[in-house]
Structure formats: C-alpha cells, structure tokens
Amino acid sequence: MGYKAIKKKPAVSLPFKSTSLSIAVCKMLDENLTGELVKAARFDLRNRYPDFDMDIALRMPVENLDIYRLAELSDIQYLIVPQIEKIGDNFKLTAELFDVKRITALARYERECNCPFEDVVFLMLADLADQFSKCKLELDKECPAGMVKFEKSNYTMGSSIKYDNNPVGTIMVNPFCIDQYEYPNIPGKEPEAEKSWREANQICAKAGKRLCTEFEWEHACRGKFNLLYPYGNQYDDHRCNTEGTKAERIGDRVDCHGEALVYDMSGNLNEWTGSNWDANIQNKVIRGGGWFSSEKEARCTLRFSNNPDTRAKAIGFRCCKSIDN
C-alpha cells in the first residue's frame, strides 16, 4: 500500500521588514525562512505577486498591510508576514500567519533573545517555521456570544438607484458571524464613534474578530429576502434612529432589525467596513444610515466612503468573524 500524499497549502511569505537592519540582511533572512518553511512541508510556497518589487516591500511598514485589499485583489490563500528588529543587544522576531481569503489572522509568533545573530538564523527561524507548520488552519464553526451567524450564500447586491453608488451584481459570501449591535455590542451602552478605520480595525482584531466586508454587511442588513431596509421594502421613520438629532443607546430602537435580529443597520451610526472603495482609491467603504439619515440614505444598499484616518461623531462600526461551514 502506497503512502497518501499530504496536500500542501498554497502560501506566500512576504519579505522580512525591519527598521533597524539593512535590506541585505533582511534578504538573507528571507531566503533562510523560505528554506525552513519548505523543510517544514506544510505550505506550498508560491512566487510572489506579479511585478512584486522586493525593495519597496522591504521598506513598507507592517501596519500598512491591508489584508482586506489583498483578499479582494489576489488569489493568495495563506500569507506569512515576518518582521525583525534589533533592540539594543536583543533581536526581536515576530511573524503573523493570515488566511487571506477568509480575512483571518491564524497565528502569531513572537520571540526576543539576547543572543548571537547566528541563533536567529539557525534556531529562531526554524522554530518559527515549525510553529506555523503545526498551527490550526481550520476556523470555528459556531459564533461567539453576541454574534449572529450567516451561512454561505449567493445574493443580489446593490440597486439600480444611481444615488446608492452600488451597481447590481451577484455576490457570494462565505459563512460569517456579525455583531448583533454596533460596537461595543452591549445593549444600553452608548455606541462608540469617532474612531478611525485603523482604530476600529484594531479593536476588532483584539477581540479575535475583524471589520465586516461591505458584502457581508449588506447581506446581513438585507437578510434572506434581500430587502431595501432591514425590516422591509418600505421606509418607516419610526423603526430606526433616522431623521433624528443624535445617536441613541445601543438597542434602544427595539424594532430596528431584520429577521436575523441584527440591530441598527439602518440608523444610529454609519459604520466602517473593511472594504476599499475601489482598486485605485485608498478610502474605506462606509455602510448604514445614521441618526440624521433620510429615507434614501437609510437603505441597506447605499455605500459611500471616507479617508481611513477620519474620525467623526457619526461613524461607528461593528465586527465580523469568519467561520467554517
């Protein structure tokens, strides 16, 4: 009886990033890490992106990595992002493993040592590769408390209304969970506004979640019947906090939801999503009506955008989480 071949996972390892070590040293570390990952035999390391500029990548700060954009524009499944710094006499090695298609951070490696550089090359890189070769790639199948589950689905996104900036098209979304309420997702609390996109993204990440893609957001808002508003196709200025004067406490509008019981998607605060406005503009998509919104601005289909550094009293967010079938 022959041995069954183990199917390796397609992955890309980005070049090492560092603010304290030279590009030549980073390139050498990059080659050694690639060798260790190949020996670990978990990932099938692919060529880097087409026209990938190594020197530009080496100078790019880690915080500029936009996994949402990668998910939209690339066919990468797994991504390894390593970084090294020399802090005094110490070396600090960190790396993150992402499931790009499901926009999920799977594992993080962090180790600091007061040791010769040779130990970094021959011991720490091997340890990093070993750790990532053993980490769990499967996602949870159920949602945490306070989140609502949506199954894998195809739905018709957008509308024929030009004002919505959202052309009609068929979209497939993988299984995901979405916070039942706007952040902090606690009924009776004030929803948090005046967070930049990056701050909102970091808050979700610390909770083991992420910002929703706009495709997930619209699907959760419209529900299985693909409605214009969470509660139906006819606008009701009493159901949600629209045409008002300020944001209200989370969950105060008890009827502002659809059949899945996700609240305040048509009013209270506009919400950051993880999605980009388009391939050429850095703005991030914002969804959902605010307390000031009119009938046409409260639709689930309306999309607009803002600079990710923007902080505004009208903009909040909620978090999502990818899950397996």
Backbone hydrogen bonds, N-H to C=O, Kabsch-Sander energy under -0.5 kcal/mol:
donor,donor_aa,acceptor,acceptor_aa,energy
7,K,5,A,-0.5
8,K,6,I,-0.6
9,K,42,R,-2.2
11,A,44,D,-2.2
12,V,78,Y,-2.1
14,L,12,V,-0.6
14,L,80,I,-3.0
17,K,82,P,-1.2
18,S,58,L,-0.7
26,C,22,S,-2.2
27,K,23,I,-2.5
28,M,24,A,-1.8
29,L,25,V,-2.4
30,D,26,C,-2.5
31,E,27,K,-2.1
32,N,28,M,-2.0
33,L,29,L,-2.8
34,T,30,D,-2.3
35,G,31,E,-1.9
36,E,32,N,-2.1
37,L,33,L,-2.7
38,V,34,T,-2.2
39,K,35,G,-2.0
40,A,36,E,-2.1
41,A,37,L,-1.0
41,A,38,V,-0.6
42,R,37,L,-0.6
43,F,37,L,-0.5
44,D,9,K,-3.0
45,L,43,F,-1.0
46,R,11,A,-2.9
52,F,49,Y,-1.6
54,M,52,F,-0.9
57,A,53,D,-2.3
58,L,54,M,-2.3
59,R,55,D,-1.1
60,M,56,I,-0.7
60,M,57,A,-0.8
64,N,61,P,-1.7
65,L,62,V,-2.1
67,I,65,L,-0.7
70,L,66,D,-2.1
71,A,67,I,-2.3
72,E,68,Y,-1.6
73,L,69,R,-2.2
74,S,70,L,-2.4
78,Y,10,P,-1.3
79,L,98,F,-2.2
80,I,12,V,-2.6
81,V,96,E,-2.6
83,Q,94,T,-3.0
84,I,17,K,-2.1
85,E,92,K,-2.0
87,I,85,E,-0.6
87,I,90,N,-2.3
88,G,86,K,-0.7
90,N,87,I,-2.2
91,F,113,C,-2.5
92,K,85,E,-3.0
93,L,91,F,-0.5
93,L,111,R,-3.1
94,T,83,Q,-2.8
94,T,92,K,-0.5
95,A,109,Y,-2.2
96,E,81,V,-1.6
97,L,107,A,-2.7
98,F,79,L,-3.0
98,F,96,E,-0.5
99,D,104,T,-3.3
100,V,77,Q,-2.1
100,V,98,F,-0.9
101,K,77,Q,-0.7
103,I,100,V,-1.3
104,T,99,D,-2.1
106,L,97,L,-2.9
106,L,104,T,-0.6
107,A,97,L,-1.4
109,Y,95,A,-3.1
111,R,93,L,-2.5
113,C,91,F,-2.4
115,C,113,C,-1.0
119,D,116,P,-1.3
120,V,116,P,-0.9
121,V,117,F,-1.9
122,F,118,E,-2.9
123,L,119,D,-2.0
124,M,119,D,-2.4
125,L,120,V,-1.8
127,D,123,L,-2.1
128,L,124,M,-2.6
129,A,125,L,-2.4
130,D,126,A,-2.2
131,Q,127,D,-2.6
132,F,128,L,-2.4
133,S,129,A,-1.7
134,K,130,D,-0.8
134,K,131,Q,-0.8
135,C,131,Q,-0.8
147,M,144,P,-1.4
148,V,178,I,-2.9
150,F,176,F,-2.8
153,S,173,V,-2.4
155,Y,171,I,-2.6
157,M,155,Y,-0.8
157,M,169,G,-3.1
159,S,166,N,-2.7
162,K,160,S,-0.6
164,D,161,I,-1.6
165,N,162,K,-1.8
169,G,157,M,-2.0
171,I,155,Y,-2.9
171,I,169,G,-0.5
173,V,153,S,-2.9
176,F,150,F,-2.1
177,C,321,K,-2.7
178,I,148,V,-1.9
179,D,319,C,-2.6
180,Q,146,G,-2.4
183,Y,317,F,-3.0
185,N,182,E,-2.9
188,G,250,I,-2.7
189,K,186,I,-2.1
192,E,183,Y,-2.4
193,A,191,P,-0.5
194,E,312,A,-2.2
194,E,315,I,-0.8
195,K,315,I,-0.7
197,W,308,P,-2.1
198,R,308,P,-0.9
200,A,196,S,-2.6
201,N,197,W,-2.7
202,Q,198,R,-2.3
203,I,199,E,-2.3
204,C,200,A,-2.2
205,A,201,N,-2.2
206,K,202,Q,-2.4
207,A,203,I,-1.0
207,A,204,C,-0.7
208,G,205,A,-2.0
209,K,204,C,-2.9
210,R,320,C,-2.2
212,C,318,R,-0.8
217,W,213,T,-2.5
218,E,214,E,-2.4
219,H,215,F,-1.8
220,A,216,E,-2.6
221,C,217,W,-2.1
222,R,218,E,-2.7
223,G,219,H,-2.3
226,N,223,G,-1.8
227,L,222,R,-2.0
229,Y,232,G,-2.1
232,G,229,Y,-1.0
239,R,236,D,-0.9
240,C,236,D,-0.7
242,T,240,C,-2.0
243,E,293,S,-1.0
244,G,291,W,-4.9
250,I,189,K,-3.4
252,D,249,R,-2.0
254,V,252,D,-1.4
256,C,253,R,-1.7
257,H,255,D,-1.8
258,G,262,V,-0.6
261,L,258,G,-1.5
263,Y,180,Q,-2.9
263,Y,261,L,-0.5
264,D,256,C,-1.9
268,N,241,N,-2.3
269,L,267,G,-1.6
270,N,314,A,-2.7
271,E,287,R,-3.0
272,W,316,G,-2.4
273,T,285,V,-2.0
274,G,212,C,-3.1
277,W,283,N,-2.4
278,D,281,I,-0.8
281,I,278,D,-0.8
284,K,306,N,-2.6
285,V,275,S,-2.6
286,I,304,F,-3.4
287,R,271,E,-2.7
288,G,302,L,-0.5
289,G,265,M,-0.7
291,W,268,N,-1.7
293,S,290,G,-1.6
298,A,294,S,-1.0
298,A,295,E,-0.6
299,R,296,K,-0.6
300,C,228,L,-3.4
302,L,299,R,-0.9
303,R,164,D,-1.7
304,F,286,I,-1.8
306,N,284,K,-1.7
310,T,307,N,-2.3
315,I,312,A,-1.3
316,G,270,N,-3.7
316,G,314,A,-0.6
318,R,272,W,-0.5
320,C,210,R,-3.9
321,K,177,C,-1.9
323,I,175,P,-1.5
324,D,140,D,-2.7
